[in-house]
Amino acid sequence: MDIQQMTQKARQASRSLATLQTDIKNAALSAIASALHVHAERIFTANTTDLKRCEAEGLAQPLLKRLRFDREKLQTVIAGIESLIRIKDPVGETLLATELDEGLDLYRVSCPIGVIGVIFESRPDALIQISTLCLKSGNAALLKGGSEARETNQVLTEIINAAAQTAGVPDGWIGLLESRLDVNALLKCHETVDLLIPRGSNEFVQYIMEHTKIPVLGHADGVCHLYIDEAADPAMAIRLALDSKIQYVAVCNAVETILLHESQVDSLLQPLADALRQADVEIFGCERTCVLIGCKPVVDWHTEYLDYKVSLKVVASADEAIHHINQYGSHHTDAIVTSQPSLARRFMTVVDSGNVFWNCSTRFSDGFRYGFGAEVGISTSKIHARGPVGIDGLVTYQYRLLGRGQVVADYADGRAAFTHRPIESAFPQSD
């Protein structure tokens, strides 16, 4: 099947998906979770094939860790599906209800976006998260994972599709793209695809935006910051720095730059550097940092390492830290460590990022940890969805107006008048 045919089939499936009852979607999700457990060994075998091929090709260790799909990751994604089942169905919710006039009632009702194409990195667990989120929100999903995970992704797509169909989900709701040529073909399908979500570097996201007429929700790079203020607890600061950097280095919400208030230099800089180095983190610093702890100079403050590397800079004030973050960050996730509530509130107001934290690790920036079930990505844009894009970010809305033969001419000529009165009831879902 070529990509145009795949998108057309997805379009047909999306129309059926939009009408599926919640119990059918939840039954499909339950069937997917069970099928993943039943076919675990088949998945692990495919993943081993991918890992061996990529190891032979010299893929970096952090990326191999991202590629690995073991029993622990399987349990995590199944827990995510179970959480998703418990989440309220976002489709068909009344968001606004207004009586325009007696017998003329306006409702704003949530509905699926339609057909969503997601291009993501070599993480097989992402395929499961994205496809199940799309299913619960009534959307068809066209997926392109990294080529490193091709065997694993093929097996997962087959298992997920077959399981969903047993519960009544239409065939064609999920499709797997396998090459860059497929992606280029997808970019031309603006008549059948409603939204693209590319996950990757700024350059990659810009390429997608410039080569398609399809709306794009950009998930760009994650240059995340941790600012350690003069009023920070030293032990807390080191603990948060370590978790933010090394808990999982190959992800977009890992911290890439640590900013340290100059008043903390004498007491905290060396212990912080020692803790990072004991965790095998290589430090790149500003001129002052390089002199004090003997590290290499930073080449570019806008660097996403995705590795055991971090940038470290001494700043004179919180204002300088905020300015640095807004200038060099990617508007993804930035955190402050301080005991001053007023400063923390100011930081969270002024830092222009989708996720801003106070006294906690940047690694909390995640749809599953937020209770969204999972996420299709973390949006750094401000339109439609921002931050972790979970299930609520995969629906839009439409206005539904229920009348009794009213015409605009009566209101234009003064024979009728609008009341614009709020309605307490939801949109009627049945006769």
MIMINU-444877 format. One line per field, with one value per residue (C-alpha): residue number from 1; residue in one letter; chain; x, y, z. Coordinates in nm, 4 decimals, decimal comma. Example, Ala and Ser with C-alpha at 12.3 -4.5 7.8 and 13.67 -1.06 7.14 Angstrom:
2
num	1_2
residu	A_S
chaine	A_A
c1	1,2300_1,3670
c2	-0,4500_-0,1060
c3	0,7800_0,7140
***
This chain:
431
num	1_2_3_4_5_6_7_8_9_10_11_12_13_14_15_16_17_18_19_20_21_22_23_24_25_26_27_28_29_30_31_32_33_34_35_36_37_38_39_40_41_42_43_44_45_46_47_48_49_50_51_52_53_54_55_56_57_58_59_60_61_62_63_64_65_66_67_68_69_70_71_72_73_74_75_76_77_78_79_80_81_82_83_84_85_86_87_88_89_90_91_92_93_94_95_96_97_98_99_100_101_102_103_104_105_106_107_108_109_110_111_112_113_114_115_116_117_118_119_120_121_122_123_124_125_126_127_128_129_130_131_132_133_134_135_136_137_138_139_140_141_142_143_144_145_146_147_148_149_150_151_152_153_154_155_156_157_158_159_160_161_162_163_164_165_166_167_168_169_170_171_172_173_174_175_176_177_178_179_180_181_182_183_184_185_186_187_188_189_190_191_192_193_194_195_196_197_198_199_200_201_202_203_204_205_206_207_208_209_210_211_212_213_214_215_216_217_218_219_220_221_222_223_224_225_226_227_228_229_230_231_232_233_234_235_236_237_238_239_240_241_242_243_244_245_246_247_248_249_250_251_252_253_254_255_256_257_258_259_260_261_262_263_264_265_266_267_268_269_270_271_272_273_274_275_276_277_278_279_280_281_282_283_284_285_286_287_288_289_290_291_292_293_294_295_296_297_298_299_300_301_302_303_304_305_306_307_308_309_310_311_312_313_314_315_316_317_318_319_320_321_322_323_324_325_326_327_328_329_330_331_332_333_334_335_336_337_338_339_340_341_342_343_344_345_346_347_348_349_350_351_352_353_354_355_356_357_358_359_360_361_362_363_364_365_366_367_368_369_370_371_372_373_374_375_376_377_378_379_380_381_382_383_384_385_386_387_388_389_390_391_392_393_394_395_396_397_398_399_400_401_402_403_404_405_406_407_408_409_410_411_412_413_414_415_416_417_418_419_420_421_422_423_424_425_426_427_428_429_430_431
residu	M_D_I_Q_Q_M_T_Q_K_A_R_Q_A_S_R_S_L_A_T_L_Q_T_D_I_K_N_A_A_L_S_A_I_A_S_A_L_H_V_H_A_E_R_I_F_T_A_N_T_T_D_L_K_R_C_E_A_E_G_L_A_Q_P_L_L_K_R_L_R_F_D_R_E_K_L_Q_T_V_I_A_G_I_E_S_L_I_R_I_K_D_P_V_G_E_T_L_L_A_T_E_L_D_E_G_L_D_L_Y_R_V_S_C_P_I_G_V_I_G_V_I_F_E_S_R_P_D_A_L_I_Q_I_S_T_L_C_L_K_S_G_N_A_A_L_L_K_G_G_S_E_A_R_E_T_N_Q_V_L_T_E_I_I_N_A_A_A_Q_T_A_G_V_P_D_G_W_I_G_L_L_E_S_R_L_D_V_N_A_L_L_K_C_H_E_T_V_D_L_L_I_P_R_G_S_N_E_F_V_Q_Y_I_M_E_H_T_K_I_P_V_L_G_H_A_D_G_V_C_H_L_Y_I_D_E_A_A_D_P_A_M_A_I_R_L_A_L_D_S_K_I_Q_Y_V_A_V_C_N_A_V_E_T_I_L_L_H_E_S_Q_V_D_S_L_L_Q_P_L_A_D_A_L_R_Q_A_D_V_E_I_F_G_C_E_R_T_C_V_L_I_G_C_K_P_V_V_D_W_H_T_E_Y_L_D_Y_K_V_S_L_K_V_V_A_S_A_D_E_A_I_H_H_I_N_Q_Y_G_S_H_H_T_D_A_I_V_T_S_Q_P_S_L_A_R_R_F_M_T_V_V_D_S_G_N_V_F_W_N_C_S_T_R_F_S_D_G_F_R_Y_G_F_G_A_E_V_G_I_S_T_S_K_I_H_A_R_G_P_V_G_I_D_G_L_V_T_Y_Q_Y_R_L_L_G_R_G_Q_V_V_A_D_Y_A_D_G_R_A_A_F_T_H_R_P_I_E_S_A_F_P_Q_S_D
chaine	A_A_A_A_A_A_A_A_A_A_A_A_A_A_A_A_A_A_A_A_A_A_A_A_A_A_A_A_A_A_A_A_A_A_A_A_A_A_A_A_A_A_A_A_A_A_A_A_A_A_A_A_A_A_A_A_A_A_A_A_A_A_A_A_A_A_A_A_A_A_A_A_A_A_A_A_A_A_A_A_A_A_A_A_A_A_A_A_A_A_A_A_A_A_A_A_A_A_A_A_A_A_A_A_A_A_A_A_A_A_A_A_A_A_A_A_A_A_A_A_A_A_A_A_A_A_A_A_A_A_A_A_A_A_A_A_A_A_A_A_A_A_A_A_A_A_A_A_A_A_A_A_A_A_A_A_A_A_A_A_A_A_A_A_A_A_A_A_A_A_A_A_A_A_A_A_A_A_A_A_A_A_A_A_A_A_A_A_A_A_A_A_A_A_A_A_A_A_A_A_A_A_A_A_A_A_A_A_A_A_A_A_A_A_A_A_A_A_A_A_A_A_A_A_A_A_A_A_A_A_A_A_A_A_A_A_A_A_A_A_A_A_A_A_A_A_A_A_A_A_A_A_A_A_A_A_A_A_A_A_A_A_A_A_A_A_A_A_A_A_A_A_A_A_A_A_A_A_A_A_A_A_A_A_A_A_A_A_A_A_A_A_A_A_A_A_A_A_A_A_A_A_A_A_A_A_A_A_A_A_A_A_A_A_A_A_A_A_A_A_A_A_A_A_A_A_A_A_A_A_A_A_A_A_A_A_A_A_A_A_A_A_A_A_A_A_A_A_A_A_A_A_A_A_A_A_A_A_A_A_A_A_A_A_A_A_A_A_A_A_A_A_A_A_A_A_A_A_A_A_A_A_A_A_A_A_A_A_A_A_A_A_A_A_A_A_A_A_A_A_A_A_A_A_A_A_A_A_A_A_A_A_A_A_A_A_A_A_A_A_A_A_A_A_A_A_A_A_A_A_A
c1	0,0000_0,1430_0,1304_-0,1555_-0,3691_-0,2690_-0,3800_-0,7092_-0,7773_-0,6893_-0,9324_-1,2140_-1,1237_-1,1133_-1,4761_-1,5768_-1,3449_-1,5136_-1,8405_-1,7051_-1,8455_-1,6090_-1,6585_-1,5474_-1,2344_-1,1517_-1,2095_-0,9679_-0,7075_-0,7503_-0,7102_-0,3906_-0,2455_-0,3240_-0,1810_0,1432_0,1799_0,0957_0,3350_0,6147_0,8769_0,8050_0,8560_1,1791_1,3148_1,2501_1,4071_1,7173_1,7544_1,7398_1,9872_2,2430_2,2277_2,2656_2,5496_2,7343_2,6766_2,8271_2,5153_2,5986_2,5163_2,2543_2,0690_2,0944_1,9356_1,6519_1,6104_1,6054_1,2583_1,2775_1,0341_1,0586_0,9594_0,6810_0,5400_0,5645_0,3712_0,1065_0,0655_0,0287_-0,2487_-0,4286_-0,4048_-0,5383_-0,8411_-0,9273_-0,9013_-1,2260_-1,3054_-1,2180_-1,4588_-1,8139_-1,7574_-1,9638_-1,7204_-1,9731_-2,3521_-2,5401_-2,9013_-2,8855_-3,2636_-3,5483_-3,5205_-3,1845_-2,9097_-2,5355_-2,2928_-1,9155_-1,8365_-1,4992_-1,4243_-1,1251_-0,8770_-0,8988_-0,5809_-0,2578_0,0905_0,3649_0,7352_0,9350_1,2717_1,3930_1,1869_0,9524_0,7623_0,6737_0,4881_0,2662_0,2033_0,1211_-0,1067_-0,3094_-0,3505_-0,4783_-0,7191_-0,8665_-0,9111_-1,0752_-0,7951_-0,6315_-0,2527_0,0165_0,3492_0,7133_0,9684_1,3442_1,4866_1,6942_1,3724_1,2219_1,1832_1,0357_0,7983_0,6687_0,5874_0,4276_0,2083_0,0851_0,0021_-0,1708_-0,3753_-0,4938_-0,5889_-0,7830_-0,9803_-1,1025_-1,2775_-1,4426_-1,1899_-1,1877_-0,8921_-0,6717_-0,6793_-0,3057_-0,0381_0,3393_0,5724_0,9098_1,1387_1,2257_1,0604_0,7410_0,7720_0,8172_0,5091_0,3139_0,4002_0,2060_-0,1150_-0,2711_-0,6161_-0,6262_-0,3981_-0,5094_-0,2021_0,1677_0,3696_0,7440_0,9700_1,3346_1,5761_1,4767_1,6250_1,4101_1,0926_1,1645_1,2150_0,8742_0,7052_0,8624_0,7695_0,4035_0,0670_-0,0436_-0,0610_0,2442_0,2666_0,6403_0,8187_1,1660_1,4839_1,5010_1,7610_1,6409_1,7850_1,8184_1,8874_2,0335_1,9538_2,1430_1,8635_1,8780_1,9292_2,2668_2,1749_1,8470_2,0241_2,2735_2,0035_1,7854_2,0809_2,1757_1,8226_1,7568_2,0789_2,1428_1,8131_1,7762_2,0171_1,8788_1,5486_1,4300_1,3465_1,6946_1,8721_2,1440_2,2507_2,2927_2,3038_2,4576_2,4218_2,7648_2,7026_2,7027_3,0394_3,2598_3,0335_2,8508_3,0394_3,3020_3,0607_2,8241_3,1045_3,2292_2,8816_2,8375_3,1800_3,1219_2,8174_3,0450_2,9058_3,1479_3,1206_3,1516_3,1631_3,1742_3,5114_3,4845_3,3730_3,6589_3,9112_3,7587_3,6955_3,9132_3,6487_3,6269_3,4697_3,1166_3,1028_2,7335_2,4922_2,2053_2,3261_2,1150_2,3692_2,1385_2,4465_2,6490_2,7462_2,6250_2,6891_2,7551_2,7472_2,7882_2,5364_2,5259_2,1503_1,8185_1,7492_2,0636_1,9548_1,6094_1,7577_1,9960_1,7136_1,4893_1,7780_1,9334_1,6621_1,4160_1,1040_1,0702_1,1300_1,3188_1,3428_1,4532_1,5890_1,5189_1,3598_1,2122_0,8470_0,8220_1,1277_0,9986_0,6643_0,8421_1,0663_0,7669_0,5876_0,8758_1,0491_0,8848_0,8642_0,5897_0,6942_0,8385_0,9214_1,0121_1,2299_1,1814_1,3534_1,3023_1,2362_0,8814_0,7974_0,6155_0,2593_0,2485_0,3849_0,1342_-0,1463_-0,2274_-0,1820_0,1096_0,2057_0,2569_0,5278_0,6106_0,5084_0,7235_0,4741_0,1953_-0,0906_-0,3426_-0,1336_0,1709_0,3945_0,3275_0,0614_-0,1603_-0,5116_-0,6633_-0,4180_-0,5484_-0,9004_-1,0399_-1,3989_-1,6901_-1,9863_-2,3262_-2,6339_-2,9810_-3,2709_-3,6399_-3,6383_-3,4892_-3,3465_-3,0923_-3,3216_-3,5546_-3,2664_-3,1281_-3,4700_-3,5424_-3,8281_-3,6263_-3,3543_-3,0685_-3,0754_-2,7208_-2,8073_-2,5868_-2,7347_-2,6669_-2,7282_-2,4792_-2,5223_-2,7900_-2,6168_-2,9370_-3,3009
c2	0,0000_0,3392_0,6330_0,8109_0,4985_0,4586_0,8123_0,7658_0,4481_0,6304_0,9092_0,6553_0,4880_0,8213_0,8881_0,5615_0,6216_0,9550_0,7746_0,4895_0,4649_0,4933_0,1300_0,0082_0,2235_0,1079_-0,2552_-0,2061_-0,0577_-0,3500_-0,5923_-0,4141_-0,4371_-0,8090_-0,8731_-0,6966_-0,9227_-1,2379_-1,1555_-1,0232_-1,2712_-1,1932_-0,8227_-0,8863_-1,1013_-0,8245_-0,5685_-0,7855_-0,7923_-0,4111_-0,3779_-0,6150_-0,4393_-0,0954_-0,2074_-0,3370_-0,0012_0,1808_0,3499_0,5488_0,3919_0,6515_0,5895_0,2147_0,2602_0,4518_0,1751_-0,1112_-0,2509_-0,4935_-0,6345_-0,3241_-0,0960_-0,3360_-0,3185_0,0606_0,0958_-0,1505_0,0540_0,3592_0,1907_0,0907_0,4512_0,5695_0,3425_0,5118_0,8610_1,0282_1,0127_1,3570_1,3227_1,4581_1,6829_2,0021_2,2917_2,5738_2,6005_2,9207_2,9998_3,2476_3,2815_3,0659_2,7416_2,8368_2,6679_2,6787_2,4142_2,3843_2,0127_1,8380_1,6104_1,4232_1,6009_1,3224_1,1779_1,2506_1,1760_1,1461_1,1224_1,0212_0,8913_0,5321_0,4514_0,1553_0,2453_0,5785_0,3930_0,2257_0,5469_0,7510_0,4944_0,4282_0,8000_0,8472_0,5567_0,6856_1,0328_0,8921_0,9710_0,7623_0,7406_0,7331_0,6615_0,6872_0,5790_0,5866_0,3337_0,1836_0,0340_-0,0908_-0,4586_-0,3772_-0,1161_-0,3533_-0,6205_-0,3728_-0,2218_-0,5651_-0,6642_-0,3350_-0,3271_-0,6867_-0,6466_-0,3241_-0,4778_-0,7602_-0,4941_-0,3241_-0,0592_-0,0221_-0,1447_0,1373_0,3395_0,2784_0,2834_0,2478_0,4449_0,2825_0,5229_0,8862_0,8561_0,7611_1,0764_1,2946_1,1348_1,1960_1,5662_1,5946_1,4431_1,7641_1,6619_1,3488_1,4263_1,6819_1,7260_1,6374_1,6048_1,5793_1,5027_1,5927_1,8771_2,2307_2,1740_1,8662_2,0358_2,3367_2,1061_1,9480_2,2872_2,4187_2,1172_2,0600_2,2333_2,0159_2,1958_2,1072_2,0824_2,1096_1,9102_2,0592_1,9949_1,9976_2,2415_2,2329_2,4361_2,4053_2,7342_2,6998_3,0222_3,1860_3,0689_2,7066_2,4185_2,2707_1,9059_1,9503_2,1324_1,8500_1,5835_1,7619_1,8296_1,4618_1,3357_1,5963_1,5038_1,1306_0,9594_0,9085_1,1146_1,0373_1,2206_1,5716_1,6596_1,5842_1,8992_2,0262_2,3469_2,4181_2,7828_2,8568_3,1832_3,3317_3,3421_2,9598_2,9290_2,8889_2,6402_2,4506_2,4595_2,1990_1,9540_1,9850_1,9210_1,6258_1,4708_1,5087_1,3648_1,0706_0,9988_1,0081_1,3414_1,5544_1,9252_2,2142_2,5542_2,9287_3,1001_3,1295_2,7694_2,6417_2,8232_2,7014_2,3333_2,2695_2,1785_2,2329_2,5557_2,5530_2,5707_2,6588_2,7280_2,6036_2,2423_1,9329_1,6677_1,3678_1,2206_1,2248_1,5868_1,9140_2,2873_2,4797_2,8592_3,0984_3,3872_3,7065_3,7071_3,5376_3,7960_3,6874_3,3237_3,4024_3,6025_3,3158_3,0612_3,2698_3,3384_2,9922_2,7516_2,5706_2,6673_2,3063_2,2602_2,4821_2,4644_2,6788_2,5601_2,8199_2,8678_3,2043_3,1608_3,5086_3,4473_3,1060_3,2535_3,5250_3,2681_3,0584_3,3649_3,5178_3,2074_3,1481_2,7692_2,5122_2,3604_2,5607_2,3890_2,4871_2,2569_1,9444_1,7564_1,8493_1,4780_1,5234_1,6915_1,3923_1,3084_0,9847_1,1538_1,4370_1,1800_1,2151_0,8411_0,9135_1,1779_1,2144_1,4694_1,7850_2,0929_2,4048_2,6128_2,8212_2,7441_2,4625_2,2563_2,3310_2,1143_1,7383_1,6747_1,4120_1,3106_1,6595_1,7904_1,5420_1,6785_1,9984_2,1196_2,2174_2,4472_2,2792_2,4993_2,3532_2,5570_2,5489_2,7161_3,0511_3,2811_3,5646_3,8123_3,8262_3,9383_4,1821_4,3457_4,3603_4,1081_3,8859_3,9506_3,7441_3,6424_3,4970_3,3155_3,0365_2,6858_2,4458_2,1240_1,9420_1,8785_1,6091_1,2858_1,0863_1,1413
c3	0,0000_-0,0939_0,1470_-0,0267_-0,0030_0,3619_0,4431_0,2571_0,4522_0,7738_0,6810_0,6380_0,9665_1,1503_1,0673_1,2298_1,5231_1,5922_1,6662_1,8784_2,2280_2,5224_2,6261_2,2835_2,2892_2,6411_2,5418_2,2527_2,4856_2,7239_2,4337_2,3273_2,6784_2,6936_2,3465_2,4323_2,7349_2,5387_2,2546_2,4766_2,3596_1,9956_2,0712_2,2624_1,9781_1,7240_1,9560_2,0019_1,6232_1,6150_1,9018_1,7490_1,4140_1,5738_1,8018_1,4957_1,3266_1,6262_1,7649_2,0813_2,4176_2,5226_2,1952_2,2407_2,5819_2,4184_2,1620_2,4135_2,4835_2,7733_3,0263_3,2454_2,9567_2,8616_3,2142_3,2034_2,8767_2,9921_3,3118_3,0881_2,8873_3,2072_3,3248_2,9892_3,0236_3,3534_3,2047_3,1055_2,7355_2,5943_2,2996_2,3179_2,6183_2,6332_2,6700_2,6391_2,6240_2,5436_2,4600_2,1715_2,1848_2,3030_2,1057_1,9552_2,1584_2,0878_2,2154_2,1867_2,1887_2,1856_1,8910_1,7440_1,5210_1,2602_1,1076_1,2928_1,1626_1,4238_1,3401_1,6444_1,7607_1,7983_2,1053_2,0558_2,3733_2,2090_1,9332_2,1907_2,3831_2,0740_1,9098_2,2251_2,2944_1,9416_1,9834_2,3108_2,1583_1,8436_1,5980_1,3279_1,3698_1,1016_1,2682_1,1628_1,4197_1,3856_1,1398_1,4219_1,5667_1,2424_1,3401_1,6802_1,5385_1,2714_1,5278_1,7686_1,4970_1,3884_1,7471_1,8302_1,5093_1,5409_1,9064_1,8453_1,5593_1,7844_1,9925_1,6951_1,5901_1,2089_1,0060_0,8810_1,2039_1,2463_0,9782_0,9913_0,7645_0,7084_0,5210_0,4621_0,1218_0,3043_0,5164_0,2088_0,0567_0,3774_0,3657_0,0403_0,1829_0,3127_0,1918_0,4093_0,7077_0,9670_1,1859_1,1916_1,5111_1,4403_1,7358_1,6915_1,6380_1,5474_1,2018_1,1495_1,2692_1,0461_0,7494_0,8078_0,8434_0,5239_0,3107_0,3905_0,3917_0,6844_1,0222_1,2341_1,6109_1,6662_1,9318_1,8996_2,0951_2,4730_2,6018_2,9625_3,2510_3,6264_3,8061_4,1560_4,3394_4,6252_4,8565_4,7413_4,9807_4,8741_4,9271_4,7413_4,4568_4,4031_4,4248_4,1685_3,9383_3,9367_3,8772_3,6078_3,4258_3,4725_3,5590_3,1817_2,9718_2,6251_2,6616_2,5874_2,9486_3,0825_3,1988_2,9635_3,1411_3,5124_3,6198_3,9594_4,1520_4,2179_4,5947_4,5865_4,4101_4,7171_4,8932_4,6191_4,2884_4,3777_4,5506_4,2540_4,0070_4,2126_4,2224_3,8476_3,7722_4,0052_3,7882_3,4776_3,3577_3,1567_3,2402_2,9949_3,1606_3,1326_3,1653_3,5430_3,5856_3,3723_3,5932_3,9192_3,8417_3,5381_3,2800_2,9048_2,7732_2,6353_2,2556_2,2256_2,5128_2,2962_2,3011_2,3598_2,4589_2,5190_2,6841_3,0050_2,9417_3,0891_3,0563_3,3782_3,4147_3,7066_3,6999_3,9029_3,9673_3,9080_3,6375_3,4519_3,4826_3,3457_3,0588_2,9749_2,9767_2,7539_2,5141_2,4865_2,5984_2,3753_2,5778_2,6900_3,0659_3,3094_3,6881_3,9816_4,3156_4,5848_4,9265_4,8193_4,7111_4,5592_4,3392_4,2388_4,1328_3,9343_3,7670_3,6653_3,5295_3,3345_3,1954_2,8574_2,8594_2,8380_3,1724_3,4648_3,7950_4,1490_4,3613_4,1537_3,8718_3,5068_3,4452_3,5770_3,2458_3,1024_3,0044_3,2041_3,5172_3,4722_3,4719_3,1011_3,0406_2,8085_2,5540_2,1806_2,2458_2,4342_2,2430_2,2662_2,0713_2,2260_1,9883_2,0462_2,2880_2,5034_2,7188_2,7284_2,4659_2,6179_2,5408_2,5767_2,3171_2,0601_2,0436_1,9028_1,9136_1,6944_1,7494_1,7292_1,6973_1,7574_1,6226_1,5356_1,1963_1,2994_1,0313_1,0675_0,8868_1,1885_1,4119_1,1549_1,1166_1,4909_1,4897_1,7230_1,9804_2,1177_2,4847_2,5098_2,8313_2,9708_2,9587_3,2422_3,0472_2,8227_2,4516_2,4114_2,3114_2,2523_2,1620
***
